[in-house]
Amino acid sequence: MSIFRSDLAELKAAQVNVPFKKRMMCLNESCLDPFPQIRNSFINRMEKVHLNRYFSDGSAELRKALSTYVGAGLSEENLLWGNGADDILYHIFVAVRENDQSFALSLAPSYFDYKTFALAVGLKIRFLDLQEDFSFDTEAYIQKASDPNCRVAILCNPNNPTGNLFAREQLLTIIQALPDKLVVVDETYFEFSRASFVNELERHPNLVLVRSFSKAFSSAGLRFGYAISSPENIQELKKVFSTFHLSILTQSFVLSILENQQVFAEQIAMVLKQREDMLKRLEKLPSLIVYPSATNFLTLNLGDCSKVVFDNLKENEIAVRDVGAHPRLRNCLRVTISCPEDNNAFIDALKAFWG
Ligand SMILES: Cc1ncc(COP(=O)(O)O)c(C=O)c1O
């Protein structure tokens, strides 16, 4: 018998399964390294940090700044932060798991790591497949989520890797139909879609929103994400976190980001403009279908050429993501909107491929 949980024998350790190339367009990161632009603010803050001490005050300042950013009349009690949205999702799963039959419900295809984290904490996971146009059946979702063993229903909005936003009314119908179930809306790409359920939190005590600083705030390497929910839910979730789980350095950097929001607003505007530009240029290329997106990435269907194009891009030092594992996205690649130079190189490589 193993000294570890027996179901771990079937799992693999997490790894980043992408090519590392000069033009990284595979992980939906930002091409802006924010450090040079907010360096002074960060260094000023660092000089006041006492690394030898456990902390409390820094946290209070961050809570205030973050609640101001979130707005919607919410307060510090509505917030919980962690080392990336991933860390928040992981701990939500820890907090809801009741027994060996407990499961999470997700759409498919959706964010791959819902499955990774669910299995890591001993939670099962079930899926409802998206339809051909990337929408899904409301009643079928509610029916699956109504199973007493379903402990959390997750909706990624906009959805990764399809890029689409779901109809607001549809998600509201689901949230309303499941008052006794935790419903998580993953708003990791919120700053690109501007669609949020933050104004619904007061009406729906079962709702938790998850957000990230990895995308719009150009800080994937920093690891900062947060949950927004009722003070009661936040209190429950806090019970499964350790006391000092977010480094004082991360906290200082996040405060510097929030102090310099203009830098990121400009970057987001650039990404949105580049996204529309790329979409138009890709639509003109034969042999591919490009799907509309409310995120910082585009998903393309390249038919039978998808694997060859993926390799060809790699040879041209361009890394994109092969998202073709789910049948709904068969032959699809996902490309992150990057700086104009990377985006042009990507389009040029595609054009060269088709001669
Ligand atoms: C939908 C979705 N949720 C969560 C995450 C994880 O974000 P973080 O870097 O904040 O952990 C990602 C990252 O790609 C994502 O696409």
The ligand as a Gaussian input file, in Angstrom:
#p B3LYP/6-31G(d) Opt

LIG

0 1
 C       -9.725000      30.272000     -17.687000
 C       -8.489000      30.343000     -16.873000
 N       -8.608000      30.269000     -15.526000
 C       -7.524000      30.330000     -14.743000
 C       -6.264000      30.474000     -15.279000
 C       -5.080000      30.522000     -14.366000
 O       -4.672000      31.861000     -14.147000
 P       -3.508000      32.198000     -13.140000
 O       -2.280000      32.437000     -13.954000
 O       -3.969000      33.455000     -12.450000
 O       -3.346000      31.070000     -12.198000
 C       -6.101000      30.541000     -16.666000
 C       -4.765000      30.649000     -17.261000
 O       -4.545000      30.529000     -18.445000
 C       -7.248000      30.478000     -17.476000
 O       -7.177000      30.538000     -18.819000

